[in-house]
């Protein structure tokens, strides 16, 4: 097998596993019942810890995006080629779908359908008091901040400061989820929102979780690439040095 074909396969598997773990473990930590008491802080901190696990496991293989918004941003920044971006996004969507499907198969309905809840477990929706457009801005800002962190990691000036990047990412996601979670669920990830919506056939305001994160990711990445990135840095060395274009 040619090296570039093997690289595609390993990155696909890595992103599939990353998105699978993100949705399976993250949504499992959101279960709330009379026997399992989870408050907002616990659920947000759990998602942060899951992100830490994903980054620690998958970063050395594929960069541990587990998020189409991050992969699109990586394409703009120059760390991914267009074919690899497509492979990443497909793997992430499939991983999230399988992860949530397995969770549905494991958990009994009484744990998946919380009493007095208007939506199923882990389905992201905009707060009833907010307009959908306001939800877009919440997701836009939260994802933009997340991508500024990603760009800082990709920046060559931070090349020697990656030793604890998994912990930093996990805490950053926990912080964003704690602050923005009450308003939109703080998805910041189309794959993470799409899988529960598809399994439960609940697409209420679902467009918010595509427009907000992707536009926020693009804006933040362009800001870093054209303004904040070092002038002398011509181009970040791509993670895959392969003839894919």
Residue, then its C-alpha position, 0 to 999 in steps of 0.5 A: x500500500x502506498x504511504x499516502x493511502x495508508x496515511x488517509x486510512x490512519x487519519x480516517x480511523x483516528x478521526x472516527x475514533x475521536x468523534x466516537x469517543x466525544x459523542x459516546x462518552x460526552x453524552x453518557x455524562x449528560x444522563x440525568x435521572x433520580x439515580x444519577x444526579x448531574x448538574x450543569x457544571x458536572x456535564x460541562x466538566x465531563x465534556x472537557x475531560x472527554x476532549x482531553x482524552x480524545x486529544x491525548x489519544x488522537x493528536x499524534x495521528x490526525x491532530x484530533x479534530x473530531x469536529x468538521x469546523x476545526x477541519x475546515x479551519x485547518x484547511x484555511x490555515x494550511x495544515x490540511x489539504x482539501x482531500x484530507x479535509x473531506x476524509x476528516x469530515x466524513x470520518x467525524x460524522x460517521x464516528x459521531x453517528x455510531x457513537x450516539x447509536x451505541x449509546x442509545x443501544x446501551x442505555x434504557x429508554x428511561x435514562x435517554x428520555x428524561x422526565x419533563x424534558x422537551x428533547x432527547x438526551x444530548x440533542x442541542x437546542x437554543x434556549x426558549x427565550x433566545x431567537x435562533x439568530x441569537x443562538x447562532x451568535x453564541x455558537x459563533x463566538x464560542x467556536x471562534x474562541x475555540x479556534x483561536x486556541x487551535x490556531x495558537x497550537x498550530x502556530x510555529x511560535x508555540x511548537x515547543x509548548x505542546x506538552x500539556x495541550x490535551x489538558x489545556x484543550x479540555x479545560x478550554x472546552x469545559x470553560x466554554x461549555x459552562x458559560x455558553x451551555x445554558x443558551x445553546x448547549x455550546x456544541x461548537x461541533x456540527x457532528x456532535x449536534x447532527x448525530x443526536x438530531x438524526x437518531x432522534x429525528x429532532x432538527x429543531x433549530x438544527x441549522x444554528x449548529x452548522x452556521x454558527x460553528x462553521x462561520x465562527x471557525x472560518x472567521x477566527x482562523x482568517x483573523x489568526x492567519x492574516x493578522x496574528x500569525x508571525x510575519x516571517x512564518x511563510x507557511x505552517x508545515x503540513x501534517x501530511x506531506x503527501x501529493x494529495x492535490 
